[in-house]
C-alpha cells in the first residue's frame, strides 16, 4: 500500500516471520532492497511480486534485466542489460526527477509526478559481469555505478525506491563503494535460508548480512523460505508468498 503519512512511500508486504507477523518493507524508512540467493531460489519471482504490488499501489515501475526475461505486467517499463546508453539515460532522468522533487518544482502533471518511483535491477550481477576490476567499476558500468550511488543516496527524500537482485551482491560484483553503501543502508533478503535462529541470536549491524550470505547461502530449502534483515541489522525468518512452481526463476 501507499504510505499516506509519508509522501511517495510504499509499504510492501514481503511475507511473514517465524512468529507469523507480517514483514513490511517501508520504502520511506529504507528505500533500497537487495535480494540474494542461489540460482533457482525465486529471486526474480519475488521481485515480480513486489513490482505488481507497487504498481497496484500507484507506483511508476521500471525493470532492468537480462534480455528475454518476461515482465510480470505489460505496463511495466523494461530495459535490457547491454543497452548501456539507454540505462545511463534512464538513471540521468531519475536523478533529474529527484532534483525537481527536492526543489519542490512540479513536473508536467504534478499529481502523477508525486507518486512513488521504483527501479528494479534483476540479476544485477549479470549486468556487471566483466565490468568490475579490483573492486572498482570500469567501462560503462563506472558511469552507471556513480549514477546509482547518487540515486540511492537521495532516495529517501524523493520517493524513489530501488531493488537489486543477484546471486552475489558484493564488492567483487558491484564495486566497493556501492557495496558499502548498500550494506550500511539497505534492507536485505536472502532466499534459500532456513532456519535462521542462530543468525537471529548473533545479529548485529556490522556482520548480519555477511553471516546470512556466507553461512547459509546454498542451503536447499523449501521454495519461498529465506532471511530478512532490516536496515538496523535485525534478522527475522522470512516465508514469502510466491508460487513454488516458478523455481527456475
Secondary structure, 3 states (H helix, E strand, C coil): CECCCCCCCEEEEEEECCCCCEEEEECCCCCEEEEEECCCCCHHHHHHHHHHHHHHCCCEEEEEECCCCCCCCCCCEEEECCCHHHHHHHHHHHHHHHHHHHHCCCCCCHHHHCCCEEEEECCHHHHHCCCEECCEECCHHHHHHHHHHHHHHHHHHHCEEEEEEECCCCHHHHCHHHHHHHHHHCEEEEECCCCCHHHHHHCCCCCHHHHHHHHHCCCCCCCCEEEEECCCCCEEEEECCCCHHHCCC
